Amino acid sequence: MILGLFVYRTISVRDLGHIFYDSGRFASISLFAIGTVTAFGWLLAFFKAPRLIVEWLTLFQAGPFETGLIIAALFLLFGLFIDGIPTIIILGTVLMPVAAGACIDPIVFANIGIISLSFGLVTPPYGLCLLISAAIAG
């Protein structure tokens, strides 16, 4: 704002109201999405959904490749509804022992999780990056 007002002189004092309105609108979209996701993550943790997933995975006794695919699907599924950081906290800490039990390297496990979660950021119904880019594009 200082650069636009004083250095480049591309913003006038009259434009500040519209700029503050747009900034507040874009911030409210992401904050509303993060707030609802936090509540959903709390519900998943309260009902012990990650523990049920671990118990379900141990029934299959799959190899490293199959376990990696299942972990990727779970991260993608959770990433569709929850933001990345709460998903890593909720699901990553629970699935790490499963990945270690299937002889999956921790770096590979992290890569699987991050790539799957990045797809979730642009995929509806949550799609925080998709919501923000749609709001910017109008």
N, CA, C and O atoms as a GROMACS GRO file, in nm:
protein
  552
    1MET      N    1   0.082  -0.118   0.000
    1MET     CA    2   0.000   0.000   0.000
    1MET      C    3   0.088   0.126   0.000
    1MET      O    4   0.057   0.224  -0.068
    2ILE      N    5   0.196   0.122   0.076
    2ILE     CA    6   0.286   0.237   0.081
    2ILE      C    7   0.352   0.260  -0.055
    2ILE      O    8   0.366   0.373  -0.101
    3LEU      N    9   0.392   0.149  -0.119
    3LEU     CA   10   0.452   0.163  -0.251
    3LEU      C   11   0.351   0.217  -0.352
    3LEU      O   12   0.384   0.303  -0.433
    4GLY      N   13   0.229   0.166  -0.347
    4GLY     CA   14   0.127   0.211  -0.441
    4GLY      C   15   0.084   0.354  -0.419
    4GLY      O   16   0.054   0.426  -0.514
    5LEU      N   17   0.081   0.397  -0.294
    5LEU     CA   18   0.038   0.534  -0.263
    5LEU      C   19   0.148   0.637  -0.286
    5LEU      O   20   0.124   0.742  -0.345
    6PHE      N   21   0.268   0.607  -0.239
    6PHE     CA   22   0.370   0.711  -0.235
    6PHE      C   23   0.480   0.695  -0.340
    6PHE      O   24   0.529   0.795  -0.393
    7VAL      N   25   0.520   0.572  -0.369
    7VAL     CA   26   0.633   0.554  -0.460
    7VAL      C   27   0.586   0.550  -0.605
    7VAL      O   28   0.630   0.632  -0.687
    8TYR      N   29   0.496   0.455  -0.638
    8TYR     CA   30   0.452   0.441  -0.777
    8TYR      C   31   0.332   0.529  -0.811
    8TYR      O   32   0.305   0.555  -0.928
    9ARG      N   33   0.261   0.574  -0.711
    9ARG     CA   34   0.144   0.659  -0.726
    9ARG      C   35   0.038   0.598  -0.819
    9ARG      O   36  -0.023   0.667  -0.901
   10THR      N   37   0.017   0.465  -0.804
   10THR     CA   38  -0.086   0.398  -0.882
   10THR      C   39  -0.216   0.385  -0.803
   10THR      O   40  -0.319   0.350  -0.860
   11ILE      N   41  -0.212   0.413  -0.674
   11ILE     CA   42  -0.330   0.405  -0.589
   11ILE      C   43  -0.358   0.544  -0.534
   11ILE      O   44  -0.267   0.612  -0.485
   12SER      N   45  -0.483   0.584  -0.542
   12SER     CA   46  -0.521   0.711  -0.479
   12SER      C   47  -0.594   0.681  -0.349
   12SER      O   48  -0.632   0.567  -0.323
   13VAL      N   49  -0.613   0.783  -0.268
   13VAL     CA   50  -0.682   0.766  -0.140
   13VAL      C   51  -0.827   0.722  -0.165
   13VAL      O   52  -0.885   0.651  -0.084
   14ARG      N   53  -0.883   0.764  -0.276
   14ARG     CA   54  -1.020   0.728  -0.312
   14ARG      C   55  -1.033   0.577  -0.342
   14ARG      O   56  -1.141   0.520  -0.323
   15ASP      N   57  -0.925   0.514  -0.387
   15ASP     CA   58  -0.927   0.370  -0.420
   15ASP      C   59  -0.913   0.281  -0.297
   15ASP      O   60  -0.939   0.161  -0.307
   16LEU      N   61  -0.874   0.335  -0.184
   16LEU     CA   62  -0.847   0.254  -0.066
   16LEU      C   63  -0.970   0.178  -0.016
   16LEU      O   64  -0.957   0.064   0.029
   17GLY      N   65  -1.086   0.237  -0.022
   17GLY     CA   66  -1.208   0.168   0.023
   17GLY      C   67  -1.234   0.042  -0.057
   17GLY      O   68  -1.265  -0.062   0.000
   18HIS      N   69  -1.222   0.052  -0.189
   18HIS     CA   70  -1.243  -0.065  -0.275
   18HIS      C   71  -1.134  -0.170  -0.252
   18HIS      O   72  -1.162  -0.290  -0.254
   19ILE      N   73  -1.012  -0.126  -0.231
   19ILE     CA   74  -0.901  -0.219  -0.208
   19ILE      C   75  -0.922  -0.293  -0.075
   19ILE      O   76  -0.902  -0.414  -0.069
   20PHE      N   77  -0.961  -0.222   0.029
   20PHE     CA   78  -0.987  -0.287   0.158
   20PHE      C   79  -1.104  -0.384   0.149
   20PHE      O   80  -1.102  -0.490   0.211
   21TYR      N   81  -1.207  -0.348   0.073
   21TYR     CA   82  -1.322  -0.436   0.056
   21TYR      C   83  -1.281  -0.565  -0.014
   21TYR      O   84  -1.317  -0.674   0.032
   22ASP      N   85  -1.206  -0.554  -0.125
   22ASP     CA   86  -1.162  -0.674  -0.196
   22ASP      C   87  -1.070  -0.761  -0.110
   22ASP      O   88  -1.081  -0.883  -0.111
   23SER      N   89  -0.981  -0.698  -0.036
   23SER     CA   90  -0.890  -0.773   0.051
   23SER      C   91  -0.968  -0.847   0.160
   23SER      O   92  -0.940  -0.964   0.188
   24GLY      N   93  -1.065  -0.782   0.219
   24GLY     CA   94  -1.147  -0.846   0.321
   24GLY      C   95  -1.230  -0.960   0.265
   24GLY      O   96  -1.247  -1.063   0.330
   25ARG      N   97  -1.281  -0.943   0.143
   25ARG     CA   98  -1.363  -1.046   0.080
   25ARG      C   99  -1.279  -1.170   0.050
   25ARG      O  100  -1.322  -1.282   0.078
   26PHE      N  101  -1.159  -1.152  -0.007
   26PHE     CA  102  -1.074  -1.266  -0.037
   26PHE      C  103  -1.024  -1.334   0.090
   26PHE      O  104  -1.013  -1.457   0.094
   27ALA      N  105  -0.995  -1.258   0.192
   27ALA     CA  106  -0.951  -1.317   0.319
   27ALA      C  107  -1.064  -1.394   0.385
   27ALA      O  108  -1.040  -1.498   0.447
   28SER      N  109  -1.187  -1.344   0.373
   28SER     CA  110  -1.299  -1.414   0.436
   28SER      C  111  -1.326  -1.548   0.371
   28SER      O  112  -1.369  -1.641   0.439
   29ILE      N  113  -1.302  -1.561   0.242
   29ILE     CA  114  -1.323  -1.689   0.175
   29ILE      C  115  -1.229  -1.794   0.232
   29ILE      O  116  -1.273  -1.904   0.268
   30SER      N  117  -1.102  -1.761   0.240
   30SER     CA  118  -1.006  -1.860   0.290
   30SER      C  119  -1.025  -1.886   0.439
   30SER      O  120  -1.013  -2.000   0.484
   31LEU      N  121  -1.054  -1.784   0.517
   31LEU     CA  122  -1.073  -1.803   0.661
   31LEU      C  123  -1.198  -1.884   0.692
   31LEU      O  124  -1.198  -1.966   0.784
   32PHE      N  125  -1.306  -1.863   0.616
   32PHE     CA  126  -1.426  -1.944   0.636
   32PHE      C  127  -1.398  -2.090   0.603
   32PHE      O  128  -1.442  -2.180   0.676
   33ALA      N  129  -1.326  -2.115   0.494
   33ALA     CA  130  -1.295  -2.252   0.457
   33ALA      C  131  -1.205  -2.318   0.563
   33ALA      O  132  -1.227  -2.433   0.599
   34ILE      N  133  -1.107  -2.245   0.612
   34ILE     CA  134  -1.018  -2.300   0.714
   34ILE      C  135  -1.093  -2.326   0.844
   34ILE      O  136  -1.068  -2.425   0.912
   35GLY      N  137  -1.186  -2.237   0.880
   35GLY     CA  138  -1.265  -2.256   1.002
   35GLY      C  139  -1.353  -2.379   0.996
   35GLY      O  140  -1.361  -2.455   1.093
   36THR      N  141  -1.420  -2.400   0.884
   36THR     CA  142  -1.506  -2.518   0.872
   36THR      C  143  -1.424  -2.645   0.867
   36THR      O  144  -1.466  -2.748   0.920
   37VAL      N  145  -1.308  -2.640   0.804
   37VAL     CA  146  -1.222  -2.757   0.798
   37VAL      C  147  -1.166  -2.792   0.935
   37VAL      O  148  -1.153  -2.910   0.968
   38THR      N  149  -1.134  -2.693   1.014
   38THR     CA  150  -1.086  -2.719   1.149
   38THR      C  151  -1.192  -2.790   1.232
   38THR      O  152  -1.160  -2.881   1.308
   39ALA      N  153  -1.316  -2.747   1.219
   39ALA     CA  154  -1.425  -2.814   1.290
   39ALA      C  155  -1.442  -2.958   1.242
   39ALA      O  156  -1.464  -3.048   1.322
   40PHE      N  157  -1.431  -2.979   1.111
   40PHE     CA  158  -1.443  -3.114   1.056
   40PHE      C  159  -1.327  -3.201   1.103
   40PHE      O  160  -1.348  -3.319   1.135
   41GLY      N  161  -1.207  -3.146   1.107
   41GLY     CA  162  -1.092  -3.221   1.156
   41GLY      C  163  -1.107  -3.259   1.303
   41GLY      O  164  -1.068  -3.368   1.344
   42TRP      N  165  -1.166  -3.168   1.382
   42TRP     CA  166  -1.189  -3.199   1.522
   42TRP      C  167  -1.289  -3.313   1.535
   42TRP      O  168  -1.270  -3.402   1.618
   43LEU      N  169  -1.394  -3.313   1.452
   43LEU     CA  170  -1.491  -3.423   1.455
   43LEU      C  171  -1.427  -3.556   1.419
   43LEU      O  172  -1.454  -3.658   1.482
   44LEU      N  173  -1.341  -3.555   1.317
   44LEU     CA  174  -1.272  -3.679   1.280
   44LEU      C  175  -1.184  -3.730   1.393
   44LEU      O  176  -1.179  -3.850   1.421
   45ALA      N  177  -1.114  -3.639   1.457
   45ALA     CA  178  -1.028  -3.681   1.569
   45ALA      C  179  -1.111  -3.727   1.688
   45ALA      O  180  -1.073  -3.821   1.758
   46PHE      N  181  -1.225  -3.661   1.713
   46PHE     CA  182  -1.310  -3.697   1.825
   46PHE      C  183  -1.369  -3.837   1.808
   46PHE      O  184  -1.376  -3.914   1.904
   47PHE      N  185  -1.411  -3.870   1.687
   47PHE     CA  186  -1.470  -4.001   1.661
   47PHE      C  187  -1.366  -4.106   1.625
   47PHE      O  188  -1.401  -4.217   1.587
   48LYS      N  189  -1.238  -4.071   1.636
   48LYS     CA  190  -1.126  -4.163   1.616
   48LYS      C  191  -1.127  -4.229   1.478
   48LYS      O  192  -1.100  -4.348   1.465
   49ALA      N  193  -1.158  -4.150   1.376
   49ALA     CA  194  -1.160  -4.202   1.238
   49ALA      C  195  -1.023  -4.248   1.192
   49ALA      O  196  -1.015  -4.352   1.126
   50PRO      N  197  -0.914  -4.178   1.222
   50PRO     CA  198  -0.783  -4.230   1.178
   50PRO      C  199  -0.747  -4.364   1.239
   50PRO      O  200  -0.685  -4.447   1.172
   51ARG      N  201  -0.783  -4.388   1.363
   51ARG     CA  202  -0.755  -4.518   1.425
   51ARG      C  203  -0.833  -4.630   1.355
   51ARG      O  204  -0.781  -4.740   1.338
   52LEU      N  205  -0.955  -4.601   1.315
   52LEU     CA  206  -1.033  -4.700   1.240
   52LEU      C  207  -0.968  -4.732   1.106
   52LEU      O  208  -0.971  -4.846   1.061
   53ILE      N  209  -0.910  -4.631   1.044
   53ILE     CA  210  -0.842  -4.652   0.916
   53ILE      C  211  -0.719  -4.739   0.935
   53ILE      O  212  -0.692  -4.827   0.853
   54VAL      N  213  -0.644  -4.717   1.041
   54VAL     CA  214  -0.525  -4.799   1.068
   54VAL      C  215  -0.565  -4.944   1.094
   54VAL      O  216  -0.500  -5.036   1.044
   55GLU      N  217  -0.670  -4.964   1.170
   55GLU     CA  218  -0.717  -5.100   1.196
   55GLU      C  219  -0.761  -5.168   1.067
   55GLU      O  220  -0.740  -5.287   1.047
   56TRP      N  221  -0.824  -5.090   0.980
   56TRP     CA  222  -0.869  -5.143   0.851
   56TRP      C  223  -0.750  -5.178   0.763
   56TRP      O  224  -0.753  -5.280   0.693
   57LEU      N  225  -0.645  -5.096   0.765
   57LEU     CA  226  -0.526  -5.122   0.684
   57LEU      C  227  -0.449  -5.244   0.733
   57LEU      O  228  -0.392  -5.317   0.651
   58THR      N  229  -0.446  -5.267   0.862
   58THR     CA  230  -0.370  -5.381   0.913
   58THR      C  231  -0.438  -5.514   0.880
   58THR      O  232  -0.374  -5.618   0.882
   59LEU      N  233  -0.567  -5.510   0.848
   59LEU     CA  234  -0.636  -5.634   0.810
   59LEU      C  235  -0.586  -5.687   0.675
   59LEU      O  236  -0.582  -5.808   0.654
   60PHE      N  237  -0.548  -5.596   0.584
   60PHE     CA  238  -0.508  -5.637   0.449
   60PHE      C  239  -0.367  -5.694   0.444
   60PHE      O  240  -0.340  -5.781   0.361
   61GLN      N  241  -0.276  -5.647   0.528
   61GLN     CA  242  -0.136  -5.685   0.529
   61GLN      C  243  -0.078  -5.679   0.387
   61GLN      O  244  -0.020  -5.775   0.337
   62ALA      N  245  -0.096  -5.561   0.325
   62ALA     CA  246  -0.050  -5.540   0.189
   62ALA      C  247   0.099  -5.508   0.188
   62ALA      O  248   0.157  -5.475   0.292
   63GLY      N  249   0.160  -5.516   0.072
   63GLY     CA  250   0.301  -5.486   0.055
   63GLY      C  251   0.324  -5.335   0.049
   63GLY      O  252   0.230  -5.257   0.066
   64PRO      N  253   0.448  -5.294   0.025
   64PRO     CA  254   0.478  -5.151   0.023
   64PRO      C  255   0.404  -5.074  -0.087
   64PRO      O  256   0.358  -4.962  -0.064
   65PHE      N  257   0.393  -5.133  -0.205
   65PHE     CA  258   0.326  -5.063  -0.315
   65PHE      C  259   0.178  -5.045  -0.287
   65PHE      O  260   0.123  -4.936  -0.305
   66GLU      N  261   0.112  -5.152  -0.244
   66GLU     CA  262  -0.031  -5.144  -0.215
   66GLU      C  263  -0.058  -5.050  -0.098
   66GLU      O  264  -0.154  -4.973  -0.100
   67THR      N  265   0.027  -5.056   0.004
   67THR     CA  266   0.011  -4.967   0.118
   67THR      C  267   0.031  -4.822   0.077
   67THR      O  268  -0.040  -4.733   0.123
   68GLY      N  269   0.128  -4.797  -0.011
   68GLY     CA  270   0.150  -4.662  -0.063
   68GLY      C  271   0.030  -4.611  -0.140
   68GLY      O  272  -0.007  -4.494  -0.127
   69LEU      N  273  -0.032  -4.696  -0.220
   69LEU     CA  274  -0.152  -4.656  -0.294
   69LEU      C  275  -0.269  -4.627  -0.199
   69LEU      O  276  -0.344  -4.531  -0.219
   70ILE      N  277  -0.284  -4.709  -0.097
   70ILE     CA  278  -0.392  -4.687  -0.001
   70ILE      C  279  -0.367  -4.558   0.078
   70ILE      O  280  -0.460  -4.481   0.102
   71ILE      N  281  -0.242  -4.533   0.116
   71ILE     CA  282  -0.208  -4.410   0.187
   71ILE      C  283  -0.234  -4.289   0.098
   71ILE      O  284  -0.288  -4.188   0.144
   72ALA      N  285  -0.198  -4.298  -0.030
   72ALA     CA  286  -0.223  -4.188  -0.123
   72ALA      C  287  -0.372  -4.163  -0.138
   72ALA      O  288  -0.416  -4.048  -0.142
   73ALA      N  289  -0.450  -4.270  -0.147
   73ALA     CA  290  -0.596  -4.254  -0.159
   73ALA      C  291  -0.655  -4.191  -0.033
   73ALA      O  292  -0.745  -4.108  -0.041
   74LEU      N  293  -0.604  -4.231   0.083
   74LEU     CA  294  -0.655  -4.173   0.207
   74LEU      C  295  -0.619  -4.025   0.220
   74LEU      O  296  -0.702  -3.943   0.260
   75PHE      N  297  -0.494  -3.991   0.185
   75PHE     CA  298  -0.455  -3.850   0.188
   75PHE      C  299  -0.538  -3.768   0.089
   75PHE      O  300  -0.578  -3.656   0.119
   76LEU      N  301  -0.563  -3.824  -0.028
   76LEU     CA  302  -0.645  -3.754  -0.126
   76LEU      C  303  -0.788  -3.739  -0.077
   76LEU      O  304  -0.848  -3.632  -0.091
   77LEU      N  305  -0.843  -3.844  -0.018
   77LEU     CA  306  -0.980  -3.839   0.033
   77LEU      C  307  -0.993  -3.737   0.145
   77LEU      O  308  -1.087  -3.658   0.146
   78PHE      N  309  -0.899  -3.738   0.238
   78PHE     CA  310  -0.903  -3.639   0.346
   78PHE      C  311  -0.873  -3.499   0.294
   78PHE      O  312  -0.927  -3.401   0.344
   79GLY      N  313  -0.786  -3.490   0.192
   79GLY     CA  314  -0.752  -3.361   0.133
   79GLY      C  315  -0.867  -3.297   0.058
   79GLY      O  316  -0.867  -3.176   0.036
   80LEU      N  317  -0.966  -3.377   0.019
   80LEU     CA  318  -1.084  -3.321  -0.047
   80LEU      C  319  -1.168  -3.240   0.050
   80LEU      O  320  -1.241  -3.150   0.007
   81PHE      N  321  -1.159  -3.269   0.179
   81PHE     CA  322  -1.246  -3.205   0.276
   81PHE      C  323  -1.172  -3.123   0.382
   81PHE      O  324  -1.232  -3.036   0.446
   82ILE      N  325  -1.042  -3.149   0.400
   82ILE     CA  326  -0.967  -3.085   0.507
   82ILE      C  327  -0.844  -3.017   0.447
   82ILE      O  328  -0.789  -3.065   0.348
   83ASP      N  329  -0.802  -2.907   0.506
   83ASP     CA  330  -0.682  -2.837   0.464
   83ASP      C  331  -0.559  -2.924   0.490
   83ASP      O  332  -0.565  -3.020   0.567
   84GLY      N  333  -0.448  -2.891   0.426
   84GLY     CA  334  -0.328  -2.974   0.432
   84GLY      C  335  -0.268  -2.991   0.570
   84GLY      O  336  -0.237  -3.103   0.610
   85ILE      N  337  -0.252  -2.883   0.643
   85ILE     CA  338  -0.186  -2.891   0.775
   85ILE      C  339  -0.266  -2.975   0.873
   85ILE      O  340  -0.208  -3.062   0.938
   86PRO      N  341  -0.398  -2.953   0.889
   86PRO     CA  342  -0.472  -3.043   0.980
   86PRO      C  343  -0.472  -3.188   0.934
   86PRO      O  344  -0.472  -3.279   1.017
   87THR      N  345  -0.470  -3.211   0.803
   87THR     CA  346  -0.465  -3.349   0.755
   87THR      C  347  -0.333  -3.415   0.790
   87THR      O  348  -0.330  -3.531   0.829
   88ILE      N  349  -0.225  -3.341   0.775
   88ILE     CA  350  -0.094  -3.397   0.811
   88ILE      C  351  -0.089  -3.427   0.960
   88ILE      O  352  -0.035  -3.530   1.002
   89ILE      N  353  -0.144  -3.338   1.040
   89ILE     CA  354  -0.142  -3.360   1.185
   89ILE      C  355  -0.231  -3.478   1.223
   89ILE      O  356  -0.191  -3.563   1.303
   90ILE      N  357  -0.350  -3.485   1.166
   90ILE     CA  358  -0.444  -3.590   1.204
   90ILE      C  359  -0.407  -3.724   1.141
   90ILE      O  360  -0.395  -3.824   1.212
   91LEU      N  361  -0.388  -3.726   1.011
   91LEU     CA  362  -0.370  -3.852   0.939
   91LEU      C  363  -0.224  -3.894   0.929
   91LEU      O  364  -0.193  -4.013   0.935
   92GLY      N  365  -0.135  -3.796   0.913
   92GLY     CA  366   0.006  -3.830   0.896
   92GLY      C  367   0.067  -3.899   1.015
   92GLY      O  368   0.144  -3.994   1.000
   93THR      N  369   0.033  -3.853   1.133
   93THR     CA  370   0.089  -3.914   1.253
   93THR      C  371   0.036  -4.054   1.277
   93THR      O  372   0.102  -4.137   1.339
   94VAL      N  373  -0.083  -4.080   1.227
   94VAL     CA  374  -0.142  -4.212   1.246
   94VAL      C  375  -0.091  -4.311   1.140
   94VAL      O  376  -0.068  -4.428   1.170
   95LEU      N  377  -0.074  -4.264   1.018
   95LEU     CA  378  -0.034  -4.354   0.910
   95LEU      C  379   0.117  -4.377   0.902
   95LEU      O  380   0.162  -4.468   0.832
   96MET      N  381   0.195  -4.296   0.971
   96MET     CA  382   0.341  -4.314   0.967
   96MET      C  383   0.384  -4.451   1.020
   96MET      O  384   0.468  -4.514   0.957
   97PRO      N  385   0.330  -4.501   1.131
   97PRO     CA  386   0.368  -4.637   1.173
   97PRO      C  387   0.323  -4.745   1.074
   97PRO      O  388   0.390  -4.847   1.059
   98VAL      N  389   0.211  -4.722   1.008
   98VAL     CA  390   0.165  -4.819   0.907
   98VAL      C  391   0.264  -4.822   0.791
   98VAL      O  392   0.299  -4.929   0.742
   99ALA      N  393   0.308  -4.702   0.748
   99ALA     CA  394   0.405  -4.696   0.639
   99ALA      C  395   0.537  -4.758   0.680
   99ALA      O  396   0.601  -4.828   0.601
  100ALA      N  397   0.579  -4.735   0.804
  100ALA     CA  398   0.704  -4.795   0.851
  100ALA      C  399   0.691  -4.946   0.859
  100ALA      O  400   0.786  -5.018   0.830
  101GLY      N  401   0.574  -4.996   0.897
  101GLY     CA  402   0.550  -5.140   0.903
  101GLY      C  403   0.551  -5.204   0.766
  101GLY      O  404   0.581  -5.323   0.753
  102ALA      N  405   0.518  -5.126   0.663
  102ALA     CA  406   0.519  -5.178   0.526
  102ALA      C  407   0.651  -5.149   0.456
  102ALA      O  408   0.661  -5.166   0.335
  103CYS      N  409   0.753  -5.106   0.531
  103CYS     CA  410   0.887  -5.076   0.479
  103CYS      C  411   0.887  -4.963   0.377
  103CYS      O  412   0.959  -4.967   0.278
  104ILE      N  413   0.805  -4.861   0.402
  104ILE     CA  414   0.804  -4.741   0.318
  104ILE      C  415   0.892  -4.638   0.387
  104ILE      O  416   0.874  -4.608   0.505
  105ASP      N  417   0.988  -4.583   0.313
  105ASP     CA  418   1.079  -4.482   0.366
  105ASP      C  419   1.000  -4.358   0.409
  105ASP      O  420   0.904  -4.321   0.342
  106PRO      N  421   1.039  -4.293   0.518
  106PRO     CA  422   0.967  -4.173   0.562
  106PRO      C  423   0.964  -4.060   0.459
  106PRO      O  424   0.867  -3.985   0.452
  107ILE      N  425   1.070  -4.047   0.379
  107ILE     CA  426   1.071  -3.945   0.274
  107ILE      C  427   0.969  -3.978   0.166
  107ILE      O  428   0.899  -3.889   0.117
  108VAL      N  429   0.959  -4.103   0.130
  108VAL     CA  430   0.860  -4.145   0.031
  108VAL      C  431   0.720  -4.126   0.086
  108VAL      O  432   0.630  -4.081   0.014
  109PHE      N  433   0.701  -4.159   0.213
  109PHE     CA  434   0.571  -4.139   0.277
  109PHE      C  435   0.532  -3.991   0.274
  109PHE      O  436   0.417  -3.958   0.245
  110ALA      N  437   0.627  -3.902   0.305
  110ALA     CA  438   0.598  -3.759   0.303
  110ALA      C  439   0.566  -3.712   0.161
  110ALA      O  440   0.475  -3.631   0.142
  111ASN      N  441   0.638  -3.762   0.063
  111ASN     CA  442   0.609  -3.724  -0.076
  111ASN      C  443   0.472  -3.770  -0.121
  111ASN      O  444   0.400  -3.697  -0.189
  112ILE      N  445   0.435  -3.891  -0.082
  112ILE     CA  446   0.302  -3.942  -0.116
  112ILE      C  447   0.195  -3.852  -0.055
  112ILE      O  448   0.099  -3.814  -0.122
  113GLY      N  449   0.214  -3.817   0.072
  113GLY     CA  450   0.116  -3.732   0.140
  113GLY      C  451   0.106  -3.594   0.080
  113GLY      O  452  -0.005  -3.543   0.059
  114ILE      N  453   0.218  -3.531   0.051
  114ILE     CA  454   0.217  -3.394  -0.001
  114ILE      C  455   0.158  -3.388  -0.141
  114ILE      O  456   0.080  -3.297  -0.171
  115ILE      N  457   0.194  -3.482  -0.225
  115ILE     CA  458   0.139  -3.481  -0.362
  115ILE      C  459  -0.011  -3.507  -0.359
  115ILE      O  460  -0.086  -3.442  -0.431
  116SER      N  461  -0.055  -3.601  -0.277
  116SER     CA  462  -0.198  -3.630  -0.268
  116SER      C  463  -0.275  -3.511  -0.210
  116SER      O  464  -0.385  -3.480  -0.257
  117LEU      N  465  -0.219  -3.445  -0.111
  117LEU     CA  466  -0.286  -3.329  -0.052
  117LEU      C  467  -0.289  -3.211  -0.148
  117LEU      O  468  -0.383  -3.132  -0.146
  118SER      N  469  -0.188  -3.198  -0.233
  118SER     CA  470  -0.190  -3.087  -0.329
  118SER      C  471  -0.301  -3.106  -0.431
  118SER      O  472  -0.357  -3.007  -0.479
  119PHE      N  473  -0.333  -3.230  -0.466
  119PHE     CA  474  -0.449  -3.253  -0.552
  119PHE      C  475  -0.578  -3.216  -0.480
  119PHE      O  476  -0.672  -3.166  -0.542
  120GLY      N  477  -0.582  -3.240  -0.350
  120GLY     CA  478  -0.701  -3.205  -0.272
  120GLY      C  479  -0.725  -3.056  -0.262
  120GLY      O  480  -0.839  -3.013  -0.246
  121LEU      N  481  -0.618  -2.976  -0.270
  121LEU     CA  482  -0.634  -2.831  -0.260
  121LEU      C  483  -0.704  -2.769  -0.380
  121LEU      O  484  -0.759  -2.659  -0.370
  122VAL      N  485  -0.704  -2.838  -0.492
  122VAL     CA  486  -0.767  -2.783  -0.611
  122VAL      C  487  -0.889  -2.863  -0.656
  122VAL      O  488  -0.945  -2.838  -0.762
  123THR      N  489  -0.929  -2.960  -0.574
  123THR     CA  490  -1.041  -3.046  -0.611
  123THR      C  491  -1.162  -3.016  -0.523
  123THR      O  492  -1.148  -3.010  -0.401
  124PRO      N  493  -1.279  -2.997  -0.582
  124PRO     CA  494  -1.399  -2.977  -0.500
  124PRO      C  495  -1.427  -3.102  -0.417
  124PRO      O  496  -1.380  -3.209  -0.455
  125PRO      N  497  -1.497  -3.094  -0.309
  125PRO     CA  498  -1.585  -2.988  -0.262
  125PRO      C  499  -1.514  -2.881  -0.180
  125PRO      O  500  -1.568  -2.771  -0.166
  126TYR      N  501  -1.396  -2.909  -0.126
  126TYR     CA  502  -1.329  -2.807  -0.043
  126TYR      C  503  -1.246  -2.716  -0.133
  126TYR      O  504  -1.280  -2.599  -0.147
  127GLY      N  505  -1.141  -2.764  -0.191
  127GLY     CA  506  -1.061  -2.694  -0.290
  127GLY      C  507  -1.030  -2.548  -0.256
  127GLY      O  508  -1.076  -2.458  -0.327
  128LEU      N  509  -0.954  -2.524  -0.150
  128LEU     CA  510  -0.926  -2.388  -0.107
  128LEU      C  511  -0.861  -2.306  -0.218
  128LEU      O  512  -0.901  -2.192  -0.241
  129CYS      N  513  -0.763  -2.361  -0.286
  129CYS     CA  514  -0.698  -2.288  -0.396
  129CYS      C  515  -0.797  -2.262  -0.509
  129CYS      O  516  -0.792  -2.157  -0.573
  130LEU      N  517  -0.885  -2.356  -0.534
  130LEU     CA  518  -0.986  -2.338  -0.638
  130LEU      C  519  -1.085  -2.228  -0.599
  130LEU      O  520  -1.124  -2.148  -0.684
  131LEU      N  521  -1.125  -2.224  -0.472
  131LEU     CA  522  -1.216  -2.118  -0.426
  131LEU      C  523  -1.152  -1.980  -0.438
  131LEU      O  524  -1.217  -1.886  -0.484
  132ILE      N  525  -1.028  -1.968  -0.399
  132ILE     CA  526  -0.961  -1.839  -0.405
  132ILE      C  527  -0.940  -1.794  -0.549
  132ILE      O  528  -0.962  -1.678  -0.582
  133SER      N  529  -0.898  -1.886  -0.635
  133SER     CA  530  -0.877  -1.848  -0.774
  133SER      C  531  -1.009  -1.816  -0.844
  133SER      O  532  -1.012  -1.728  -0.930
  134ALA      N  533  -1.116  -1.884  -0.809
  134ALA     CA  534  -1.246  -1.852  -0.867
  134ALA      C  535  -1.295  -1.716  -0.820
  134ALA      O  536  -1.357  -1.641  -0.896
  135ALA      N  537  -1.268  -1.683  -0.695
  135ALA     CA  538  -1.309  -1.551  -0.643
  135ALA      C  539  -1.229  -1.440  -0.709
  135ALA      O  540  -1.283  -1.333  -0.737
  136ILE      N  541  -1.102  -1.464  -0.733
  136ILE     CA  542  -1.020  -1.363  -0.799
  136ILE      C  543  -1.063  -1.345  -0.944
  136ILE      O  544  -1.068  -1.233  -0.995
  137ALA      N  545  -1.093  -1.456  -1.010
  137ALA     CA  546  -1.134  -1.449  -1.152
  137ALA      C  547  -1.275  -1.393  -1.168
  137ALA      O  548  -1.313  -1.350  -1.277
  138GLY      N  549  -1.352  -1.394  -1.062
  138GLY     CA  550  -1.488  -1.341  -1.070
  138GLY      C  551  -1.586  -1.443  -1.124
  138GLY      O  552  -1.705  -1.414  -1.136
   0.00000   0.00000   0.00000
